[in-house]
Structures are given as C-alpha cells and as structure tokens.
Amino acid sequence: MIHKMQLSSIAQSLDGKLHGNDASFERVCTDTRTLQKGDLYIALVGENFNGNHFVESAAANGACAAIVSELSEHSLPQLEVVDTTKALGGLAKLNRLASAARVAAITGSQGKTSVKEMLGKIMSCVDTTLVTQGNFNNHIGVPLTLMDLAQEHEFAVIELGASGPGEIAYTVDMVKPDVCVITNAAETHVEGFGSLQGVVETKGEIIDGVQEDGVVVLNASDANFAQWLARAGAKKVVTFAVQLNESTVQSDYLACDVSNLDGISNKFVLRTPIGEVDVQLALPGNHNVANAAAAAAVAIEMGASLSQVKEGLSKVNPVPGRLAKCKGIGGFTLIDDSYNASPSSFKAAIDVLAANDGKKVLIMGDMGELGEKTTGEHRAVGQYAAQAKINELWAVGKFSALAAKSFGVNGKHFESQDALVEFANDNLDQKTVALVKGSRSAAMDNIVKRLKSGELA
C-alpha cells in the first residue's frame, strides 16, 4: 500500500462505524489463509461464503483489525459497514488517489489480457510498473490490484473485465486512468449484456472514467469506433490499426508491412506520431499485431519512447492457454488456445492454424454465453474452418457437434473428452499441427494437459 492508513481516518469515507481501538495498516487481505501479521482483514461475502465468520481466525493469524458487515464478538478492532465488497472498492479508490503513478486501463471483448501483458512489458522498460496479475480484472480483482499500488510505482497497467452493464463503470471509478484503451467489441458472452450493443455500451464505460485531461485510445478498425468517439466528447482521442495487404487505413498508430513468420511470430513497422520503429513479436496472428499496436499507442501516450516500445514488445511471450505452442505426445505441434473462446477469437485462431505447414487439425469445444446465437455461431466456426482449408475438425460438446457437421466430411464429433484424446493419440503425428480451443466452461485445458509432451515447440 502507498502509505499507512488508520481505521479512524477511513471510517467516514467508507460510511463505517469503528468498534474497539483504532489501528493502522499497510496491507489488506481477504483470505485468512494468506493473511500476514499486521494486515487489515476484509470480510467479503459471496453466494457460498461469508468472511464475517472468520474474524477470529484472522485475529489468530495476526490481523490488526477487520472490516465487517456482521459485528464479531471478538475484541479485534472492527470497522462495521453495510457492504464489505464496496468497502474494498472504496479503500482501493483512496489508495489510488494517494498515488502519483500514471495509470492505464484496458478493456475489450478480445485482446485485453494480451494488451495488458504487452503494455506491462513496455512500461517496465520505462520505470517501476504495477500490472494486473492473472485474471484479477473484476469487481474484486481490480481493487485488490490497486491495493498493491505503492510509493515506488511510477506506472500501473490495470485490466478491466465485465460480465454485465455497470461493472466497468464501477471499477474505472476507482482506477481513474490517465489513459484508457478499448481493444474491440464483439458478440462475446452476450448473455450478460443482452446484445452486441450492450457490449459496446459497457466497454464504453471506461471512457467516462478516464481523467478529463487524459487520453482515450480506440481501435480505428472496429465497427463501433464512431460510438466510442462520440462518447469521448472533448477528451483527447488517438487511434490504432493494422494495415494489411493493399488496404488503406487512417490511424495515429499504424502497424504496417506485416509479415507472419512460420506461423509463430510477426514482424511489422509501427508508425506513430513520434516516428516509426521495426518490431518483432513472438506471437502469431494479425490480431496480436493489433494488440501490439494498441499497447504501443497507450505506452507512448504514457511517455514511453520508440526504443522502449521495441524493447518491451521483444520481451513478450505467449500467455498459457492463448495460442501458446508446444510439442504434443508423439511429436506433433500443439497450439494451446484453451483459455477461452468466442466467434471472433475462434476465427482469429483458425487463421493462425491455417498459416502453419503440414496437416492442420482444429480440436474444438463449445463456446458459452452466446444466447440465441449459439447454434448459428457454432455452425459458422465449422464453415470458417473449412473455408480456411483446415484438414480436420474434431469436436466435443453438444454445440460443437454442429461445427463438425458444417465443416463437412472430415468433421468428427466425440461423446467425451476421453474418446477424443484416445483418437488424437492414434492420429496425431510429427507432420500435424493441432489447435485446441473452447470456452472455459468446455474445460479444453484438460485435453491440452493430456496431449502435450512438456517439450517446447
């Protein structure tokens, strides 16, 4: 935490009532199992747990005090509030306001985690940078990340996710970014948003939260660009894009002269308002070139130089479960893209698979949270794979069966992961490249674990 805080000094801001002695703290913890001596314990409450029941355990592990919504009989100093989750958010906001760090916030339907990783690498070449870890991008993870914002941090890179309207508005209010970026909007997990328009409006909430003198970075190629531009109003807007083939794209930050190298990396020229630079990126796919352009745009608007952008992007490695290549059992090439899936990310992954030499196999699990579009989108993935000249599609899951059918004669559906893995072990060889992808609910990472050899590709 950036400086010591007193329970008594935060009580009014959090609309809480102090019981017992005052206490000072420099760290917070929401799990008594990882609590360190002197931490402030925040008793979060969820559908299947109630942190208020663990105040005594927190005290035994050395907590200096607790924020609770149900007062404990224990003598530990307690700040009683109505909602401990909102109290966590309020505390994170106080810590953010006490920091002099320049903060970037990232959202979008796809690419936000990749952009976060890329931007984190670049800004770490500039100065000490706090970066969202793992998938800490929701109403709990964002404030916990902000509570790690310390005096030594000159920059912070914060990822904002959402499962429905209002969630980004909530988290961006505590983040208060100097620069924000929206990677794109797509019909991903639309059940929580009602429609694509709901996704567009929710992602746009990040624009409202950027500082008045801040910068909004937008994807010039996204179909929803005009809506976000209008929402930005008088705030400074800069754009990023990728120029492919003979297309003409107008953008402040433009990736052009793109070359895909062996299906596993890219090189391109990045044109920016401060000059241009050659970039080599150890990630496949044109979508990752777009992610790199987005990260570079944010970085330069945050104060990074072209050389720091080049250095940072050169350090980027594949994120596990996101188009990460490794060797499979028997010597085939395995592309692990099992982290999540949507119609647009499936097509991007198929493009990556198609760029490889040899026999190409798509191992597909179901996409979740597509609502009434579920059947049509699964069929469309099968058709897209066939058009991309993928050799075979092996599917597991109720809706992926539709993709296998629309793929054609070389589409196969399996009743279980066990059956698919058994078939794969008999039919994948050194001349084959197999890509595994599906939504988290499809648990395709289990297939990856069973197929990979542990060697790097």
C-alpha positions, -999 to 999 in steps of 0.1 A, spaced: 0 0 0 12 35 -7 12 47 29 -1 37 63 -38 42 69 -58 44 101 -92 28 106 -105 60 121 -94 81 91 -111 58 65 -143 53 86 -161 83 72 -151 77 36 -164 41 38 -195 51 58 -185 27 86 -187 26 124 -155 19 144 -158 -7 172 -128 -10 196 -94 6 194 -80 24 163 -55 6 142 -30 14 114 -23 -9 85 -2 -10 52 -17 -41 37 -52 -57 33 -61 -93 30 -94 -111 22 -83 -146 29 -72 -157 64 -51 -185 49 -27 -160 33 -30 -132 59 2 -117 73 8 -102 107 -4 -66 107 -28 -69 78 -63 -54 77 -88 -83 71 -117 -75 49 -146 -100 54 -160 -104 19 -194 -121 15 -204 -142 -15 -231 -167 -25 -212 -196 -10 -190 -180 17 -192 -154 45 -159 -139 56 -176 -125 87 -174 -160 102 -135 -159 100 -128 -128 121 -115 -149 150 -92 -168 126 -79 -135 112 -71 -123 147 -53 -155 154 -32 -151 123 -21 -116 133 -47 -93 117 -46 -58 132 -83 -51 125 -112 -62 103 -138 -46 81 -170 -65 86 -207 -63 77 -216 -85 108 -200 -75 140 -180 -102 157 -178 -107 195 -140 -109 192 -121 -80 207 -103 -73 174 -109 -37 163 -136 -38 136 -150 -13 112 -186 -21 106 -200 -13 71 -231 -23 51 -212 -39 22 -176 -52 26 -171 -55 -11 -180 -19 -17 -157 -10 13 -129 -28 -5 -136 -7 -36 -137 25 -16 -104 17 1 -88 9 -33 -100 43 -46 -84 60 -16 -51 43 -23 -53 52 -60 -60 89 -52 -29 89 -29 -7 77 -57 12 99 -82 15 70 -106 3 73 -142 -24 47 -147 -36 29 -179 -68 9 -180 -76 -17 -206 -109 -33 -217 -124 -50 -248 -141 -82 -259 -108 -98 -270 -72 -90 -266 -73 -71 -233 -51 -96 -214 -26 -97 -243 -25 -59 -245 -21 -58 -207 9 -81 -208 24 -62 -237 19 -28 -221 33 -41 -188 65 -52 -206 69 -18 -223 62 3 -193 85 -18 -171 113 -7 -195 104 29 -186 101 26 -148 86 6 -120 52 -6 -131 23 -24 -113 5 -48 -137 -28 -67 -131 -19 -104 -123 -38 -133 -138 -75 -127 -143 -78 -101 -115 -100 -79 -137 -134 -79 -119 -150 -60 -91 -129 -79 -66 -96 -83 -85 -93 -47 -96 -95 -32 -61 -71 -59 -48 -47 -49 -75 -50 -12 -67 -42 -20 -30 -8 -31 -43 -1 3 -57 29 16 -37 51 46 -35 77 31 -58 53 26 -87 56 52 -114 30 35 -136 2 10 -133 -15 -12 -160 -49 -23 -150 -72 -47 -169 -110 -42 -166 -134 -70 -175 -171 -72 -172 -199 -97 -171 -227 -71 -175 -236 -34 -177 -222 -12 -149 -192 -33 -139 -166 -13 -158 -183 19 -146 -178 6 -110 -141 -4 -114 -130 25 -136 -143 49 -109 -116 36 -85 -89 32 -112 -93 68 -125 -70 61 -155 -48 87 -172 -51 67 -205 -76 41 -214 -79 17 -244 -108 -4 -258 -94 -32 -279 -127 -40 -297 -163 -52 -291 -177 -85 -303 -206 -108 -296 -187 -125 -268 -206 -138 -237 -236 -116 -248 -259 -132 -223 -249 -108 -196 -252 -78 -219 -283 -86 -238 -268 -78 -272 -237 -66 -290 -249 -30 -284 -250 -38 -247 -213 -49 -250 -204 -17 -269 -220 5 -243 -205 -14 -214 -170 -13 -228 -176 24 -234 -180 30 -197 -142 31 -195 -142 63 -215 -164 80 -189 -139 72 -162 -107 85 -178 -93 117 -164 -106 149 -181 -71 157 -193 -64 120 -201 -63 101 -234 -87 76 -250 -71 51 -273 -96 35 -298 -95 8 -325 -100 27 -358 -110 -6 -375 -137 -15 -350 -173 -12 -364 -182 6 -331 -155 33 -333 -179 61 -341 -200 54 -310 -169 55 -287 -155 86 -304 -188 104 -297 -188 92 -261 -153 106 -256 -166 142 -263 -139 167 -257 -113 142 -243 -82 135 -264 -87 105 -287 -59 87 -306 -64 56 -328 -46 24 -336 -50 0 -365 -33 -27 -387 -28 -22 -424 -30 -55 -443 -24 -61 -480 -34 -31 -500 -59 -17 -476 -59 20 -467 -63 27 -430 -60 61 -414 -47 59 -378 -24 77 -354 -6 44 -345 -4 21 -376 11 -14 -378 21 -19 -415 43 -41 -436 32 -71 -415 50 -104 -421 39 -136 -404 69 -157 -396 65 -195 -396 30 -193 -380 46 -184 -346 57 -148 -348 52 -115 -366 73 -86 -377 60 -52 -387 67 -15 -389 49 7 -364 42 42 -375 35 67 -347 32 104 -341 68 104 -328 83 83 -356 84 47 -368 101 16 -355 106 -20 -366 90 -45 -342 94 -83 -339 67 -100 -319 70 -137 -307 32 -141 -310 12 -154 -340 -17 -139 -358 -27 -105 -372 -49 -99 -341 -17 -99 -320 -2 -73 -343 -33 -52 -335 -28 -59 -298 8 -47 -301 -3 -15 -318 -28 -8 -291 -2 -14 -264 23 8 -281 -2 36 -285 -10 36 -248 27 33 -239 37 63 -260 8 84 -247 21 74 -212 56 87 -221 74 57 -235 100 61 -263 101 41 -296 131 22 -283 113 12 -251 83 1 -272 105 -21 -293 124 -35 -263 92 -42 -243 74 -60 -272 105 -81 -278 101 -95 -243 66 -106 -248 60 -144 -246 28 -163 -252 4 -164 -223 -5 -200 -213 -37 -210 -230 -35 -182 -256 -21 -195 -288 9 -210 -270 29 -235 -290 44 -267 -275 52 -302 -286 25 -328 -283 29 -365 -274 44 -383 -304 60 -351 -318 30 -332 -333 28 -294 -328 2 -284 -303 -12 -248 -302 -29 -243 -268 -57 -217 -271 -79 -232 -245 -82 -202 -222 -115 -190 -236 -134 -187 -269 -158 -166 -288 -169 -165 -325 -143 -138 -334 -115 -153 -314 -122 -187 -329 -118 -172 -364 -85 -155 -354 -72 -188 -340 -82 -206 -372 -62 -180 -392 -32 -188 -371 -36 -225 -376 -41 -221 -413 -7 -203 -416 11 -234 -405 26 -261 -427 15 -297 -426 -18 -313 -417 -40 -289 -397 -65 -301 -371 -89 -280 -351 -99 -296 -318 -130 -277 -307 -150 -274 -276 -183 -254 -271 -185 -216 -269 -205 -204 -239 -228 -175 -232 -240 -168 -268 -277 -169 -260 -299 -172 -291 -269 -171 -314 -254 -203 -300 -263 -227 -328 -256 -203 -357 -222 -192 -343 -211 -228 -339 -221 -237 -374 -203 -206 -386 -170 -217 -370 -172 -250 -388 -178 -233 -421 -150 -208 -415 -125 -236 -407 -135 -254 -439 -130 -223 -459 -96 -217 -443 -86 -252 -456 -82 -268 -422 -78 -305 -428 -99 -319 -400 -122 -307 -372 -126 -328 -341 -153 -316 -317 -165 -324 -282 -196 -309 -267 -233 -305 -276 -230 -274 -298 -195 -282 -313 -212 -311 -330 -229 -285 -352 -195 -271 -361 -183 -306 -370 -213 -312 -392 -210 -278 -410 -173 -285 -415 -181 -314 -438 -168 -349 -444 -137 -345 -422 -156 -332 -392 -158 -356 -363 -178 -354 -331 -168 -373 -299 -191 -381 -270 -164 -374 -244 -130 -358 -239 -117 -393 -232 -128 -406 -266 -113 -375 -283 -80 -379 -266 -78 -416 -274 -85 -408 -310 -60 -380 -310 -32 -401 -296 -37 -426 -325 -40 -399 -352 -16 -371 -345 20 -373 -358 50 -351 -364 35 -337 -396 4 -325 -378 -4 -291 -362 -34 -292 -338 -51 -262 -322 -72 -267 -291 -98 -241 -283 -131 -237 -264 -147 -216 -237 -137 -220 -201 -168 -240 -194 -157 -266 -220 -125 -272 -200 -104 -278 -231 -73 -272 -210 -78 -308 -197 -73 -320 -233 -42 -299 -236 -27 -314 -204 -33 -349 -217 -19 -342 -252 12 -322 -246 47 -337 -240 61 -310 -219 87 -300 -246 87 -266 -263 78 -264 -300 
